[in-house]
Amino acid sequence: MDKRKTIYYEDELNDEFSTAQITPKKIDGSYVYCHDSVFKRFTHFFWYRIVATPIAFLYTKIAFHHKAVNKKILKKYKKTGYFMYGNHTQDIGDALIPHFLNFPKNDYFVVHPNNVSMPVLGKITPSLGAIPLPDGIEAYRNFLAAIERRISEKCAVVIYPEAHIWPFYTKIRNFPDTSFHYPVKCGVPSFCFTNTYQKRRWSKKPRIVTYIDGPFYPDETLPIKKQKSELRDRIYERMRERAERSDVEWIKYVKREEKDG
């Protein structure tokens, strides 16, 4: 549990408050996003199903007394790939909560290269579903092909459009529409999940209650560029509405100019 009580920020779009310090490697055209060997398929099954899935269930329940609301809406999409957009407020929790939400569907995560750059864990995270953001045109082609393949395999592709971790933040930060190009291109539904922090009866520590909403489809009557921005706006507004359910501010966020003033 993060022990910081107040965090001062300057830039809502770019400030990062994760405590991890990692030098990211470059994800160029030589990076292999999808492996088809029997060994790689086994390591994915082992790390994802045997290790990560039970840990996800235990961690979310023990650490956060986690509860999911409206999970039933995902049931009818078991045979369809889809995208999920969430607010980025935990380091470990954000990697595990989607396992609980989408089970038994496989999850893949669009992540910063930091997540595949750690000395030991970075070798494992691709088997856990990490799809690192690319550097350069060639790598981007491979990245996009990997996303399209996972959607065609009826998996869930999870995206945190806020990009940077703000631990226990109870509002939804402004985020660009860049990542909403993917559901427009793939022609599949999107869902959003909003992690809120709520009071527990016998503890001062908050529990996480996750609200799931959707499906959201691109408005095909609009031009392509407008489709992604309109889709982003609908999901953003729904997440903002859900975030109002938070009633515990474990860490107070103060804009730097307020401190100096």
C-alpha positions in Angstrom: 0.0 0.0 0.0 1.4 3.4 -1.1 2.3 5.4 2.0 2.5 8.8 0.3 -0.2 11.2 1.5 0.2 14.1 -0.9 1.6 14.3 -4.4 2.2 17.5 -6.3 1.8 17.5 -10.0 2.4 19.9 -12.9 1.3 18.1 -16.1 -1.8 16.0 -16.0 -0.9 14.3 -19.3 2.8 13.5 -18.7 3.6 13.3 -15.0 4.5 9.8 -13.8 4.3 8.8 -10.1 5.2 5.1 -10.2 8.0 4.4 -7.8 9.7 2.0 -10.3 12.9 3.4 -12.0 13.5 1.5 -15.3 15.5 2.3 -18.4 13.3 1.2 -21.3 14.8 -0.7 -24.2 14.1 0.3 -27.8 11.3 -1.7 -29.4 12.4 -1.7 -33.1 11.5 -3.8 -36.1 13.4 -6.8 -34.8 11.1 -7.2 -31.7 8.9 -10.3 -32.0 5.4 -9.6 -30.7 3.8 -13.0 -31.5 5.5 -16.4 -30.9 4.2 -19.6 -32.4 6.6 -22.2 -31.1 5.3 -25.0 -28.8 7.7 -23.8 -26.1 6.5 -20.2 -26.2 2.8 -21.3 -26.2 3.6 -23.4 -23.1 5.3 -20.6 -21.3 2.3 -18.3 -22.0 0.0 -20.9 -20.6 2.2 -21.5 -17.6 2.8 -17.9 -16.6 -0.7 -16.7 -17.5 -2.9 -19.5 -16.4 -0.9 -21.4 -13.7 0.8 -18.4 -12.1 -0.8 -15.1 -12.9 -4.6 -15.9 -12.8 -4.7 -17.4 -9.3 -2.3 -14.6 -8.1 -4.7 -12.0 -9.6 -7.7 -13.4 -7.8 -5.9 -13.6 -4.4 -4.1 -10.3 -4.7 -7.1 -8.3 -5.6 -9.2 -9.9 -2.9 -6.6 -9.7 -0.1 -5.0 -6.4 -0.9 -8.1 -4.4 -2.0 -11.2 -6.5 -1.2 -11.9 -6.0 -4.9 -15.4 -6.1 -6.3 -16.5 -5.9 -9.9 -19.9 -4.3 -10.8 -21.7 -5.1 -14.1 -19.3 -7.9 -15.1 -22.2 -9.7 -16.6 -22.2 -7.5 -19.7 -19.0 -9.2 -20.8 -20.5 -12.7 -20.9 -22.2 -12.4 -24.3 -18.8 -11.4 -25.9 -16.9 -14.5 -25.0 -16.6 -15.4 -28.7 -15.6 -11.9 -29.7 -12.3 -10.0 -29.3 -12.7 -6.5 -27.8 -10.8 -3.6 -26.3 -11.0 -2.5 -22.7 -10.0 1.0 -21.4 -9.3 1.6 -17.8 -7.9 4.3 -15.4 -4.3 3.8 -14.5 -4.1 4.0 -10.7 -2.1 0.9 -9.6 1.2 -0.7 -10.6 0.6 -4.3 -9.8 -3.2 -4.1 -9.5 -3.6 -2.7 -13.0 -1.8 -5.7 -14.4 -4.0 -8.2 -12.4 -7.5 -6.8 -12.2 -8.4 -7.4 -15.9 -7.6 -11.1 -15.4 -10.4 -11.2 -12.9 -12.8 -9.1 -15.1 -12.3 -11.1 -18.3 -11.8 -14.6 -17.1 -11.6 -17.1 -18.9 -10.7 -14.9 -21.9 -7.0 -14.1 -22.5 -5.9 -10.6 -21.9 -3.2 -8.7 -23.7 -1.9 -5.3 -22.5 -0.6 -2.4 -24.5 2.3 -1.3 -22.3 5.2 1.1 -22.1 8.5 -0.6 -23.1 9.5 -0.3 -19.4 7.3 -3.4 -18.8 9.5 -5.6 -21.0 12.8 -4.0 -20.0 13.2 -5.2 -16.4 16.2 -7.6 -15.9 14.2 -10.7 -14.9 10.5 -9.8 -14.9 10.9 -8.2 -18.4 11.5 -11.7 -19.8 8.2 -13.0 -18.4 5.8 -10.1 -19.1 5.5 -10.9 -22.8 4.2 -14.3 -21.7 1.7 -12.5 -19.4 0.3 -10.6 -22.4 2.5 -7.4 -22.6 2.4 -5.7 -26.0 5.0 -2.9 -25.8 4.6 0.3 -27.7 6.9 0.5 -30.7 9.7 2.8 -31.9 9.6 3.5 -35.6 7.4 2.6 -38.6 8.5 -1.0 -39.0 8.0 -1.8 -35.4 4.6 -0.1 -35.5 3.5 -2.4 -38.3 4.4 -5.4 -36.2 2.7 -3.9 -33.2 -0.5 -3.2 -35.1 -0.4 -6.7 -36.6 -0.1 -8.2 -33.1 -3.1 -6.3 -31.8 -5.2 -7.3 -34.8 -4.1 -11.0 -34.3 -5.1 -11.0 -30.6 -8.5 -9.5 -31.5 -9.0 -12.2 -34.2 -8.1 -14.8 -31.6 -11.1 -13.5 -29.5 -8.9 -12.0 -26.8 -9.3 -8.8 -24.8 -6.8 -6.0 -25.5 -6.4 -3.8 -22.4 -5.3 -0.2 -22.7 -4.7 2.5 -20.1 -5.1 5.6 -22.1 -3.9 7.9 -19.3 -0.5 6.2 -19.9 1.1 7.2 -16.6 0.4 5.7 -13.2 -1.1 8.0 -10.6 -1.5 5.7 -7.5 -5.0 5.8 -5.9 -6.1 8.8 -8.0 -9.9 9.2 -7.7 -10.6 11.2 -10.9 -10.2 10.6 -14.6 -7.3 12.4 -16.2 -7.6 13.9 -19.7 -6.3 11.5 -22.3 -5.8 11.7 -26.1 -7.8 9.7 -28.6 -4.8 8.0 -30.1 -5.5 4.5 -28.8 -9.1 4.6 -30.0 -7.9 4.1 -33.5 -7.6 0.4 -32.8 -11.3 -0.5 -32.3 -12.2 1.7 -35.2 -9.8 -0.2 -37.4 -10.7 -3.6 -36.1 -14.5 -3.0 -36.1 -15.0 -4.5 -32.6 -16.7 -3.3 -29.4 -14.9 -1.5 -26.6 -15.6 -1.5 -22.9 -14.4 0.7 -20.1 -13.6 -0.3 -16.5 -13.3 2.4 -13.8 -11.5 1.5 -10.6 -12.9 3.5 -7.7 -11.7 3.7 -4.1 -14.4 3.2 -1.5 -14.7 3.0 2.2 -14.4 -0.3 4.0 -16.4 -1.0 7.2 -13.6 -2.2 9.4 -10.5 -0.5 7.9 -9.2 2.9 6.9 -7.7 1.4 3.7 -10.0 1.7 0.7 -11.3 -1.2 -1.3 -11.3 -1.1 -5.1 -14.7 -1.3 -6.7 -14.5 -1.6 -10.5 -17.4 -0.5 -12.7 -17.6 -2.1 -16.2 -19.5 -0.3 -19.0 -20.2 -0.9 -22.6 -20.2 -2.0 -25.3 -19.2 1.1 -27.2 -19.1 1.0 -30.9 -17.5 3.5 -33.3 -20.1 5.7 -35.0 -19.7 4.6 -38.6 -21.6 7.5 -40.0 -18.6 9.7 -39.1 -15.3 10.0 -41.0 -12.6 7.7 -39.6 -10.7 10.4 -37.7 -14.0 11.6 -36.1 -14.9 8.1 -35.1 -12.0 7.7 -32.8 -12.4 11.1 -31.1 -16.2 10.6 -30.7 -15.6 7.1 -29.3 -13.0 8.5 -26.9 -15.4 11.2 -25.7 -18.2 8.7 -24.9 -15.8 6.4 -22.9 -14.2 9.3 -21.1 -17.5 10.8 -20.0 -18.7 7.4 -18.7 -15.5 6.9 -16.8 -15.8 10.3 -15.2 -19.3 9.5 -14.1 -18.2 6.3 -12.5 -15.2 7.9 -10.8 -17.6 10.0 -8.8 -18.4 6.8 -6.8 -15.0 7.1 -5.1 -15.4 8.3 -1.5 -11.9 7.8 -0.1 -8.9 10.0 -1.1 -5.9 7.8 0.1 -3.4 10.2 -1.7 -4.2 13.9 -2.2 -3.1 15.3 -5.6 -2.3 19.0 -5.7 -1.4 21.0 -8.7 2.1 22.6 -8.3 0.9 26.1 -8.9 -1.6 25.7 -6.0 1.3 24.8 -3.7 3.4 27.8 -4.8 0.5 30.2 -4.6 
